[in-house]
């Protein structure tokens, strides 16, 4: 079973292309992860609104990449704003992904990163600590974030949104082609389609923890959200989500702590909640 890969990149996003090319060369992945030209919502789209066209174009780009790939191959899909973990190539390679597909025959998509539902954050942080035990120690960032493998979690009830990095299995391509063909041509984002299909049991997905390919904390979207009359994600919520993703990344988080501290609210909590979290941490400590 072959492994094919591509990163989605707008022609006008040359700086992102150069960063991706440098990362792929550093990890010796440039021979199998190619550039895929994204559809540009500023030049094409069925809507009068630039933001809606950008969302439509992003969705169409993901669909076009999946549908144009070999039906029998595993397909890695990357967006061009991700940072690749230094462990990326040791896990995302033909042998490992082939073994994964055989062991998880029912899986359609394996997400290498995502934004999770808020209630799952403590669990995911605990999973990351279990896989990167050196984070409890002082030392260099490289040593602290050393890990051996990832946890493979069921995405149902965890995955909220984001399509920055994922692998589609041959079975997943068949499932997605059917789902895409029966979905109205609208401006529903691709990640929201995935979320709803996972929730409905129409798409079987897993997530790797720690994350292997994650956007930087400060990343500028190429989607014109400011032109939308309403957005499901406000700016602060987006920055909070990005900060959490960086803490789940298999590498240095490189967070701007001044900005992160400004995001942290003084939240009122009950004594029961605080005590429950301490008991939760105590349970975890028993199994270290």
Phi and psi restraints in degrees (value plus and minus 20) as a CYANA .aco file:
   2 UNK   PHI     -95.2   -55.2
   2 UNK   PSI     131.6   171.6
   3 UNK   PHI    -133.0   -93.0
   3 UNK   PSI     100.8   140.8
   4 UNK   PHI    -134.8   -94.8
   4 UNK   PSI     136.2   176.2
   5 UNK   PHI    -171.8  -131.8
   5 UNK   PSI     134.0   174.0
   6 UNK   PHI    -175.6  -135.6
   6 UNK   PSI     130.7   170.7
   7 UNK   PHI    -133.1   -93.1
   7 UNK   PSI     116.9   156.9
   8 UNK   PHI    -107.3   -67.3
   8 UNK   PSI     105.7   145.7
   9 UNK   PHI    -166.5  -126.5
   9 UNK   PSI     108.5   148.5
  10 UNK   PHI     -90.5   -50.5
  10 UNK   PSI     126.3   166.3
  11 UNK   PHI     -78.3   -38.3
  11 UNK   PSI     -53.9   -13.9
  12 UNK   PHI    -101.4   -61.4
  12 UNK   PSI     -27.4    12.6
  13 UNK   PHI    -116.6   -76.6
  13 UNK   PSI      42.6    82.6
  14 UNK   PHI     -86.9   -46.9
  14 UNK   PSI     -57.9   -17.9
  15 UNK   PHI     -81.8   -41.8
  15 UNK   PSI     -61.9   -21.9
  16 UNK   PHI     -84.3   -44.3
  16 UNK   PSI     -60.0   -20.0
  17 UNK   PHI     -80.3   -40.3
  17 UNK   PSI     -63.3   -23.3
  18 UNK   PHI     -84.5   -44.5
  18 UNK   PSI     -60.4   -20.4
  19 UNK   PHI     -84.1   -44.1
  19 UNK   PSI     -63.4   -23.4
  20 UNK   PHI     -83.6   -43.6
  20 UNK   PSI     -63.5   -23.5
  21 UNK   PHI     -81.7   -41.7
  21 UNK   PSI     -59.6   -19.6
  22 UNK   PHI     -85.6   -45.6
  22 UNK   PSI     -62.9   -22.9
  23 UNK   PHI     -82.7   -42.7
  23 UNK   PSI     -64.6   -24.6
  24 UNK   PHI     -84.3   -44.3
  24 UNK   PSI     -58.3   -18.3
  25 UNK   PHI     -85.8   -45.8
  25 UNK   PSI     -62.3   -22.3
  26 UNK   PHI     -81.9   -41.9
  26 UNK   PSI     -52.8   -12.8
  27 UNK   PHI    -116.5   -76.5
  27 UNK   PSI     -16.6    23.4
  28 UNK   PHI      39.9    79.9
  28 UNK   PSI      19.7    59.7
  29 UNK   PHI    -132.2   -92.2
  29 UNK   PSI     -16.1    23.9
  30 UNK   PHI     -86.7   -46.7
  30 UNK   PSI     -39.1     0.9
  31 UNK   PHI     -99.9   -59.9
  31 UNK   PSI     -37.6     2.4
  32 UNK   PHI    -145.5  -105.5
  32 UNK   PSI     -30.5     9.5
  33 UNK   PHI    -126.9   -86.9
  33 UNK   PSI      91.2   131.2
  34 UNK   PHI    -124.9   -84.9
  34 UNK   PSI     147.9   187.9
  35 UNK   PHI    -103.3   -63.3
  35 UNK   PSI     118.4   158.4
  36 UNK   PHI    -140.3  -100.3
  36 UNK   PSI     100.5   140.5
  37 UNK   PHI     -88.9   -48.9
  37 UNK   PSI     101.4   141.4
  38 UNK   PHI     -97.7   -57.7
  38 UNK   PSI     131.8   171.8
  39 UNK   PHI     -94.3   -54.3
  39 UNK   PSI     114.4   154.4
  40 UNK   PHI    -119.3   -79.3
  40 UNK   PSI      94.1   134.1
  41 UNK   PHI     -89.7   -49.7
  41 UNK   PSI     -35.1     4.9
  42 UNK   PHI     -99.2   -59.2
  42 UNK   PSI     -36.2     3.8
  43 UNK   PHI    -131.8   -91.8
  43 UNK   PSI     -36.8     3.2
  44 UNK   PHI    -167.1  -127.1
  44 UNK   PSI     131.5   171.5
  45 UNK   PHI     129.2   169.2
  45 UNK   PSI     134.6   174.6
  46 UNK   PHI    -108.9   -68.9
  46 UNK   PSI     -22.2    17.8
  47 UNK   PHI    -127.5   -87.5
  47 UNK   PSI     143.1   183.1
  48 UNK   PHI    -104.4   -64.4
  48 UNK   PSI     -35.2     4.8
  49 UNK   PHI    -118.8   -78.8
  49 UNK   PSI     111.2   151.2
  50 UNK   PHI     -83.7   -43.7
  50 UNK   PSI     -58.5   -18.5
  51 UNK   PHI     -84.7   -44.7
  51 UNK   PSI     -64.0   -24.0
  52 UNK   PHI     -82.7   -42.7
  52 UNK   PSI     -60.6   -20.6
  53 UNK   PHI     -85.2   -45.2
  53 UNK   PSI     -55.8   -15.8
  54 UNK   PHI     -86.6   -46.6
  54 UNK   PSI     -62.8   -22.8
  55 UNK   PHI     -83.1   -43.1
  55 UNK   PSI     -64.7   -24.7
  56 UNK   PHI     -79.0   -39.0
  56 UNK   PSI     -63.8   -23.8
  57 UNK   PHI     -88.0   -48.0
  57 UNK   PSI     -58.8   -18.8
  58 UNK   PHI     -80.7   -40.7
  58 UNK   PSI     -67.2   -27.2
  59 UNK   PHI     -79.9   -39.9
  59 UNK   PSI     -66.7   -26.7
  60 UNK   PHI     -82.7   -42.7
  60 UNK   PSI     -54.2   -14.2
  61 UNK   PHI     -85.7   -45.7
  61 UNK   PSI     -64.9   -24.9
  62 UNK   PHI     -82.8   -42.8
  62 UNK   PSI     -64.3   -24.3
  63 UNK   PHI     -83.0   -43.0
  63 UNK   PSI     -64.0   -24.0
  64 UNK   PHI     -82.1   -42.1
  64 UNK   PSI     -60.7   -20.7
  65 UNK   PHI     -84.3   -44.3
  65 UNK   PSI     -67.3   -27.3
  66 UNK   PHI     -83.1   -43.1
  66 UNK   PSI     -64.7   -24.7
  67 UNK   PHI     -94.1   -54.1
  67 UNK   PSI     -41.9    -1.9
  68 UNK   PHI    -108.6   -68.6
  68 UNK   PSI     -27.8    12.2
  69 UNK   PHI    -101.7   -61.7
  69 UNK   PSI     142.3   182.3
  70 UNK   PHI     -80.2   -40.2
  70 UNK   PSI     107.6   147.6
  71 UNK   PHI     -84.2   -44.2
  71 UNK   PSI     -41.0    -1.0
  72 UNK   PHI    -121.0   -81.0
  72 UNK   PSI     -17.3    22.7
  73 UNK   PHI    -120.6   -80.6
  73 UNK   PSI     138.4   178.4
  74 UNK   PHI     -98.8   -58.8
  74 UNK   PSI     120.5   160.5
  75 UNK   PHI    -144.8  -104.8
  75 UNK   PSI     101.0   141.0
  76 UNK   PHI    -109.7   -69.7
  76 UNK   PSI     107.5   147.5
  77 UNK   PHI    -136.6   -96.6
  77 UNK   PSI     104.7   144.7
  78 UNK   PHI    -143.9  -103.9
  78 UNK   PSI     121.7   161.7
  79 UNK   PHI    -109.3   -69.3
  79 UNK   PSI     136.9   176.9
  80 UNK   PHI    -104.2   -64.2
  80 UNK   PSI      -9.5    30.5
  81 UNK   PHI    -129.5   -89.5
  81 UNK   PSI      -6.9    33.1
  82 UNK   PHI    -106.4   -66.4
  82 UNK   PSI     129.1   169.1
  83 UNK   PHI    -118.5   -78.5
  83 UNK   PSI     109.1   149.1
  84 UNK   PHI    -109.0   -69.0
  84 UNK   PSI     111.7   151.7
  85 UNK   PHI     -82.3   -42.3
  85 UNK   PSI     130.4   170.4
  86 UNK   PHI     -86.3   -46.3
  86 UNK   PSI     -34.2     5.8
  87 UNK   PHI    -113.8   -73.8
  87 UNK   PSI     -20.4    19.6
  88 UNK   PHI     -72.7   -32.7
  88 UNK   PSI     -72.5   -32.5
  89 UNK   PHI     -89.4   -49.4
  89 UNK   PSI     -43.0    -3.0
  90 UNK   PHI     -93.2   -53.2
  90 UNK   PSI     -38.8     1.2
  91 UNK   PHI    -133.8   -93.8
  91 UNK   PSI     -55.2   -15.2
  92 UNK   PHI    -117.8   -77.8
  92 UNK   PSI      63.4   103.4
  93 UNK   PHI    -165.0  -125.0
  93 UNK   PSI     150.4   190.4
  94 UNK   PHI     -81.5   -41.5
  94 UNK   PSI     -63.3   -23.3
  95 UNK   PHI     -86.1   -46.1
  95 UNK   PSI     -67.2   -27.2
  96 UNK   PHI     -88.3   -48.3
  96 UNK   PSI     -63.3   -23.3
  97 UNK   PHI     -88.1   -48.1
  97 UNK   PSI     -53.8   -13.8
  98 UNK   PHI     -83.3   -43.3
  98 UNK   PSI     -64.0   -24.0
  99 UNK   PHI     -82.9   -42.9
  99 UNK   PSI     -60.6   -20.6
 100 UNK   PHI     -80.7   -40.7
 100 UNK   PSI     -67.5   -27.5
 101 UNK   PHI     -82.0   -42.0
 101 UNK   PSI     -57.0   -17.0
 102 UNK   PHI     -88.6   -48.6
 102 UNK   PSI     -60.8   -20.8
 103 UNK   PHI     -96.8   -56.8
 103 UNK   PSI     -42.2    -2.2
 104 UNK   PHI    -145.2  -105.2
 104 UNK   PSI      45.6    85.6
 105 UNK   PHI     -84.2   -44.2
 105 UNK   PSI     -40.4    -0.4
 106 UNK   PHI    -110.3   -70.3
 106 UNK   PSI     -25.2    14.8
 107 UNK   PHI     -97.8   -57.8
 107 UNK   PSI     116.1   156.1
 108 UNK   PHI    -119.1   -79.1
 108 UNK   PSI     -61.0   -21.0
 109 UNK   PHI    -156.1  -116.1
 109 UNK   PSI     119.0   159.0
 110 UNK   PHI    -135.1   -95.1
 110 UNK   PSI      90.2   130.2
 111 UNK   PHI    -102.1   -62.1
 111 UNK   PSI     112.7   152.7
 112 UNK   PHI    -115.6   -75.6
 112 UNK   PSI     -20.5    19.5
 113 UNK   PHI    -191.6  -151.6
 113 UNK   PSI     133.8   173.8
 114 UNK   PHI    -190.3  -150.3
 114 UNK   PSI     149.7   189.7
 115 UNK   PHI    -114.4   -74.4
 115 UNK   PSI     109.8   149.8
 116 UNK   PHI    -118.3   -78.3
 116 UNK   PSI     145.1   185.1
 117 UNK   PHI     -83.9   -43.9
 117 UNK   PSI     123.8   163.8
 118 UNK   PHI     -74.5   -34.5
 118 UNK   PSI     -59.9   -19.9
 119 UNK   PHI     -84.5   -44.5
 119 UNK   PSI     -39.0     1.0
 120 UNK   PHI    -109.3   -69.3
 120 UNK   PSI     -27.7    12.3
 121 UNK   PHI     -79.0   -39.0
 121 UNK   PSI     -68.1   -28.1
 122 UNK   PHI     -77.8   -37.8
 122 UNK   PSI     -60.5   -20.5
 123 UNK   PHI     -83.1   -43.1
 123 UNK   PSI     -64.2   -24.2
 124 UNK   PHI     -87.6   -47.6
 124 UNK   PSI     -59.0   -19.0
 125 UNK   PHI     -83.2   -43.2
 125 UNK   PSI     -59.0   -19.0
 126 UNK   PHI     -84.7   -44.7
 126 UNK   PSI     -61.0   -21.0
 127 UNK   PHI     -81.5   -41.5
 127 UNK   PSI     -61.4   -21.4
 128 UNK   PHI     -84.3   -44.3
 128 UNK   PSI     -61.9   -21.9
 129 UNK   PHI     -83.8   -43.8
 129 UNK   PSI     -56.3   -16.3
 130 UNK   PHI     -85.1   -45.1
 130 UNK   PSI     -54.5   -14.5
 131 UNK   PHI    -106.8   -66.8
 131 UNK   PSI     -37.8     2.2
 132 UNK   PHI    -148.7  -108.7
 132 UNK   PSI      49.0    89.0
 133 UNK   PHI     -83.7   -43.7
 133 UNK   PSI     -44.4    -4.4
 134 UNK   PHI     -87.9   -47.9
 134 UNK   PSI     -29.8    10.2
 135 UNK   PHI     -86.7   -46.7
 135 UNK   PSI     -35.1     4.9
 136 UNK   PHI     -98.8   -58.8
 136 UNK   PSI     -30.8     9.2
 137 UNK   PHI    -127.0   -87.0
 137 UNK   PSI     139.9   179.9
 138 UNK   PHI    -102.2   -62.2
 138 UNK   PSI     146.6   186.6
 139 UNK   PHI     116.2   156.2
 139 UNK   PSI    -190.4  -150.4
 140 UNK   PHI     -89.4   -49.4
 140 UNK   PSI     136.0   176.0
 141 UNK   PHI     -80.4   -40.4
 141 UNK   PSI     -57.0   -17.0
 142 UNK   PHI     -82.7   -42.7
 142 UNK   PSI     -64.7   -24.7
 143 UNK   PHI     -87.6   -47.6
 143 UNK   PSI     -60.2   -20.2
 144 UNK   PHI     -84.1   -44.1
 144 UNK   PSI     -52.5   -12.5
 145 UNK   PHI    -120.6   -80.6
 145 UNK   PSI      -4.1    35.9
 146 UNK   PHI     -85.7   -45.7
 146 UNK   PSI     116.9   156.9
 147 UNK   PHI    -163.5  -123.5
 147 UNK   PSI     142.4   182.4
 148 UNK   PHI    -143.0  -103.0
 148 UNK   PSI      75.4   115.4
 149 UNK   PHI      61.2   101.2
 149 UNK   PSI    -199.1  -159.1
 150 UNK   PHI    -151.8  -111.8
 150 UNK   PSI     138.3   178.3
 151 UNK   PHI    -104.0   -64.0
 151 UNK   PSI     118.9   158.9
 152 UNK   PHI    -126.7   -86.7
 152 UNK   PSI      90.2   130.2
 153 UNK   PHI    -129.1   -89.1
 153 UNK   PSI     130.0   170.0
 154 UNK   PHI     -89.4   -49.4
 154 UNK   PSI     106.4   146.4
 155 UNK   PHI     -93.6   -53.6
 155 UNK   PSI     -37.7     2.3
 156 UNK   PHI     -82.6   -42.6
 156 UNK   PSI     102.7   142.7
 157 UNK   PHI      66.0   106.0
 157 UNK   PSI     -26.0    14.0
 158 UNK   PHI    -132.2   -92.2
 158 UNK   PSI     -69.1   -29.1
 159 UNK   PHI     -90.1   -50.1
 159 UNK   PSI     100.4   140.4
 160 UNK   PHI    -123.3   -83.3
 160 UNK   PSI     -68.2   -28.2
 161 UNK   PHI    -190.3  -150.3
 161 UNK   PSI     155.5   195.5
 162 UNK   PHI      83.9   123.9
 162 UNK   PSI     111.2   151.2
 163 UNK   PHI    -146.4  -106.4
 163 UNK   PSI      24.2    64.2
 164 UNK   PHI     -91.0   -51.0
 164 UNK   PSI     -53.3   -13.3
 165 UNK   PHI    -179.9  -139.9
 165 UNK   PSI     106.5   146.5
 166 UNK   PHI    -182.1  -142.1
 166 UNK   PSI     141.2   181.2
 167 UNK   PHI    -138.1   -98.1
 167 UNK   PSI     110.3   150.3
 168 UNK   PHI    -124.5   -84.5
 168 UNK   PSI     109.5   149.5
 169 UNK   PHI    -103.1   -63.1
 169 UNK   PSI     144.9   184.9
 170 UNK   PHI     -76.6   -36.6
 170 UNK   PSI     -60.3   -20.3
 171 UNK   PHI     -81.8   -41.8
 171 UNK   PSI     -62.3   -22.3
 172 UNK   PHI     -81.3   -41.3
 172 UNK   PSI     -55.3   -15.3
 173 UNK   PHI     -84.2   -44.2
 173 UNK   PSI     -60.8   -20.8
 174 UNK   PHI     -84.9   -44.9
 174 UNK   PSI     -63.7   -23.7
 175 UNK   PHI     -84.1   -44.1
 175 UNK   PSI     -66.3   -26.3
 176 UNK   PHI     -87.5   -47.5
 176 UNK   PSI     -58.8   -18.8
 177 UNK   PHI     -80.9   -40.9
 177 UNK   PSI     -57.7   -17.7
 178 UNK   PHI     -87.7   -47.7
 178 UNK   PSI     -65.3   -25.3
 179 UNK   PHI     -85.3   -45.3
 179 UNK   PSI     -62.9   -22.9
 180 UNK   PHI     -80.8   -40.8
 180 UNK   PSI     -61.9   -21.9
 181 UNK   PHI     -85.1   -45.1
 181 UNK   PSI     -45.1    -5.1
 182 UNK   PHI    -126.1   -86.1
 182 UNK   PSI      -9.1    30.9
 183 UNK   PHI    -121.5   -81.5
 183 UNK   PSI     110.7   150.7
 184 UNK   PHI     -79.0   -39.0
 184 UNK   PSI     127.8   167.8
 185 UNK   PHI     -98.3   -58.3
 185 UNK   PSI      68.8   108.8
 186 UNK   PHI    -145.8  -105.8
 186 UNK   PSI    -190.6  -150.6
 187 UNK   PHI    -122.2   -82.2
 187 UNK   PSI       3.2    43.2
 188 UNK   PHI     -88.2   -48.2
 188 UNK   PSI     105.6   145.6
 189 UNK   PHI     -81.2   -41.2
 189 UNK   PSI     132.1   172.1
 190 UNK   PHI     -80.7   -40.7
 190 UNK   PSI     -58.3   -18.3
 191 UNK   PHI     -90.8   -50.8
 191 UNK   PSI     -50.2   -10.2
 192 UNK   PHI     -92.0   -52.0
 192 UNK   PSI     -55.6   -15.6
 193 UNK   PHI     -79.5   -39.5
 193 UNK   PSI     -68.8   -28.8
 194 UNK   PHI     -78.0   -38.0
 194 UNK   PSI     -66.4   -26.4
 195 UNK   PHI     -77.6   -37.6
 195 UNK   PSI     -67.1   -27.1
 196 UNK   PHI     -88.3   -48.3
 196 UNK   PSI     -58.0   -18.0
 197 UNK   PHI     -88.5   -48.5
 197 UNK   PSI     -56.8   -16.8
 198 UNK   PHI     -84.7   -44.7
 198 UNK   PSI     -65.5   -25.5
 199 UNK   PHI     -82.0   -42.0
 199 UNK   PSI     -54.9   -14.9
 200 UNK   PHI    -103.5   -63.5
 200 UNK   PSI     -23.8    16.2
 201 UNK   PHI      58.1    98.1
 201 UNK   PSI      -5.2    34.8
 202 UNK   PHI    -109.7   -69.7
 202 UNK   PSI     -36.2     3.8
 203 UNK   PHI    -154.6  -114.6
 203 UNK   PSI     104.2   144.2
 204 UNK   PHI    -117.1   -77.1
 204 UNK   PSI     102.5   142.5
 205 UNK   PHI    -156.4  -116.4
 205 UNK   PSI     131.4   171.4
 206 UNK   PHI    -145.2  -105.2
 206 UNK   PSI     145.9   185.9
 207 UNK   PHI    -153.1  -113.1
 207 UNK   PSI     118.3   158.3
 208 UNK   PHI    -109.3   -69.3
 208 UNK   PSI     118.0   158.0
 209 UNK   PHI    -155.5  -115.5
 209 UNK   PSI     105.6   145.6
 210 UNK   PHI     -84.8   -44.8
 210 UNK   PSI     147.2   187.2
 211 UNK   PHI     -97.6   -57.6
 211 UNK   PSI     125.8   165.8
 212 UNK   PHI    -126.5   -86.5
 212 UNK   PSI     -35.9     4.1
 213 UNK   PHI    -173.1  -133.1
 213 UNK   PSI      87.6   127.6
 214 UNK   PHI    -156.2  -116.2
 214 UNK   PSI     120.6   160.6
 215 UNK   PHI     -83.5   -43.5
 215 UNK   PSI     135.7   175.7
 216 UNK   PHI     -84.1   -44.1
 216 UNK   PSI     139.2   179.2
 217 UNK   PHI     -76.9   -36.9
 217 UNK   PSI     -66.8   -26.8
 218 UNK   PHI    -122.2   -82.2
 218 UNK   PSI      80.1   120.1
 219 UNK   PHI    -153.4  -113.4
 219 UNK   PSI     112.8   152.8
 220 UNK   PHI    -110.3   -70.3
 220 UNK   PSI     103.2   143.2
 221 UNK   PHI     -92.1   -52.1
 221 UNK   PSI     126.3   166.3
 222 UNK   PHI    -106.6   -66.6
 222 UNK   PSI     -21.4    18.6
 223 UNK   PHI    -108.8   -68.8
 223 UNK   PSI     113.4   153.4
 224 UNK   PHI    -102.4   -62.4
 224 UNK   PSI      52.1    92.1
 225 UNK   PHI     -83.8   -43.8
 225 UNK   PSI     -50.5   -10.5
 226 UNK   PHI     -83.8   -43.8
 226 UNK   PSI     -39.1     0.9
 227 UNK   PHI    -106.4   -66.4
 227 UNK   PSI     -26.8    13.2
 228 UNK   PHI    -104.1   -64.1
 228 UNK   PSI     120.3   160.3
 229 UNK   PHI     -86.8   -46.8
 229 UNK   PSI     -51.5   -11.5
 230 UNK   PHI    -165.7  -125.7
 230 UNK   PSI     128.8   168.8
 231 UNK   PHI    -151.1  -111.1
 231 UNK   PSI     121.1   161.1
 232 UNK   PHI     -93.9   -53.9
 232 UNK   PSI     -30.7     9.3
 233 UNK   PHI    -152.9  -112.9
 233 UNK   PSI      93.1   133.1
 234 UNK   PHI    -101.9   -61.9
 234 UNK   PSI     150.9   190.9
 235 UNK   PHI     -81.9   -41.9
 235 UNK   PSI     -65.2   -25.2
 236 UNK   PHI     -84.9   -44.9
 236 UNK   PSI     -62.2   -22.2
 237 UNK   PHI     -81.1   -41.1
 237 UNK   PSI     -59.8   -19.8
 238 UNK   PHI     -83.8   -43.8
 238 UNK   PSI     -61.1   -21.1
 239 UNK   PHI     -88.9   -48.9
 239 UNK   PSI     -57.8   -17.8
 240 UNK   PHI     -81.6   -41.6
 240 UNK   PSI     -64.3   -24.3
 241 UNK   PHI     -82.9   -42.9
 241 UNK   PSI     -62.5   -22.5
 242 UNK   PHI     -84.4   -44.4
 242 UNK   PSI     -57.8   -17.8
 243 UNK   PHI     -83.4   -43.4
 243 UNK   PSI     -63.4   -23.4
 244 UNK   PHI     -84.3   -44.3
 244 UNK   PSI     -61.3   -21.3
 245 UNK   PHI     -80.2   -40.2
 245 UNK   PSI     -58.2   -18.2
 246 UNK   PHI     -85.6   -45.6
 246 UNK   PSI     -51.4   -11.4
 247 UNK   PHI     -94.3   -54.3
 247 UNK   PSI     -37.5     2.5
 248 UNK   PHI    -117.5   -77.5
 248 UNK   PSI     -17.8    22.2
 249 UNK   PHI    -102.2   -62.2
 249 UNK   PSI     123.8   163.8
 250 UNK   PHI    -102.3   -62.3
 250 UNK   PSI      50.0    90.0
 251 UNK   PHI     147.2   187.2
 251 UNK   PSI    -191.3  -151.3
 252 UNK   PHI     -86.8   -46.8
 252 UNK   PSI     117.0   157.0
 253 UNK   PHI     -97.8   -57.8
 253 UNK   PSI     -50.6   -10.6
 254 UNK   PHI      29.3    69.3
 254 UNK   PSI      23.9    63.9
 255 UNK   PHI     -99.6   -59.6
 255 UNK   PSI     125.1   165.1
 256 UNK   PHI    -101.0   -61.0
 256 UNK   PSI      79.4   119.4
 257 UNK   PHI     -86.3   -46.3
 257 UNK   PSI     -50.3   -10.3
 258 UNK   PHI     -82.9   -42.9
 258 UNK   PSI     -63.5   -23.5
 259 UNK   PHI     -90.9   -50.9
 259 UNK   PSI     -58.4   -18.4
 260 UNK   PHI     -83.7   -43.7
 260 UNK   PSI     -64.2   -24.2
 261 UNK   PHI     -81.3   -41.3
 261 UNK   PSI     -52.2   -12.2
 262 UNK   PHI     -90.0   -50.0
 262 UNK   PSI     -42.5    -2.5
 263 UNK   PHI    -103.0   -63.0
 263 UNK   PSI     -41.7    -1.7
 264 UNK   PHI     -97.5   -57.5
 264 UNK   PSI      98.7   138.7
 265 UNK   PHI    -110.0   -70.0
 265 UNK   PSI     131.3   171.3
 266 UNK   PHI    -103.0   -63.0
 266 UNK   PSI      69.3   109.3
 267 UNK   PHI    -112.3   -72.3
 267 UNK   PSI     114.2   154.2
 268 UNK   PHI     -96.1   -56.1
 268 UNK   PSI     109.6   149.6
 269 UNK   PHI    -150.9  -110.9
 269 UNK   PSI     131.9   171.9
 270 UNK   PHI     -98.2   -58.2
 270 UNK   PSI     134.4   174.4
 271 UNK   PHI     -77.3   -37.3
 271 UNK   PSI     -52.7   -12.7
 272 UNK   PHI     -86.1   -46.1
 272 UNK   PSI     -59.3   -19.3
 273 UNK   PHI     -84.0   -44.0
 273 UNK   PSI     -69.2   -29.2
 274 UNK   PHI     -80.0   -40.0
 274 UNK   PSI     -63.3   -23.3
 275 UNK   PHI     -85.6   -45.6
 275 UNK   PSI     -60.7   -20.7
 276 UNK   PHI     -81.8   -41.8
 276 UNK   PSI     -59.9   -19.9
 277 UNK   PHI     -86.7   -46.7
 277 UNK   PSI     -56.8   -16.8
 278 UNK   PHI     -86.3   -46.3
 278 UNK   PSI     -58.9   -18.9
 279 UNK   PHI     -85.8   -45.8
 279 UNK   PSI     -59.3   -19.3
 280 UNK   PHI     -79.4   -39.4
 280 UNK   PSI     -66.4   -26.4
 281 UNK   PHI     -85.2   -45.2
 281 UNK   PSI     -53.6   -13.6
 282 UNK   PHI     -88.0   -48.0
 282 UNK   PSI     -59.5   -19.5
 283 UNK   PHI     -79.0   -39.0
 283 UNK   PSI     -64.1   -24.1
 284 UNK   PHI     -81.2   -41.2
 284 UNK   PSI     -61.6   -21.6
 285 UNK   PHI     -83.2   -43.2
 285 UNK   PSI     -48.6    -8.6
 286 UNK   PHI     -85.1   -45.1
 286 UNK   PSI     -43.0    -3.0
 287 UNK   PHI    -128.6   -88.6
 287 UNK   PSI      -7.1    32.9
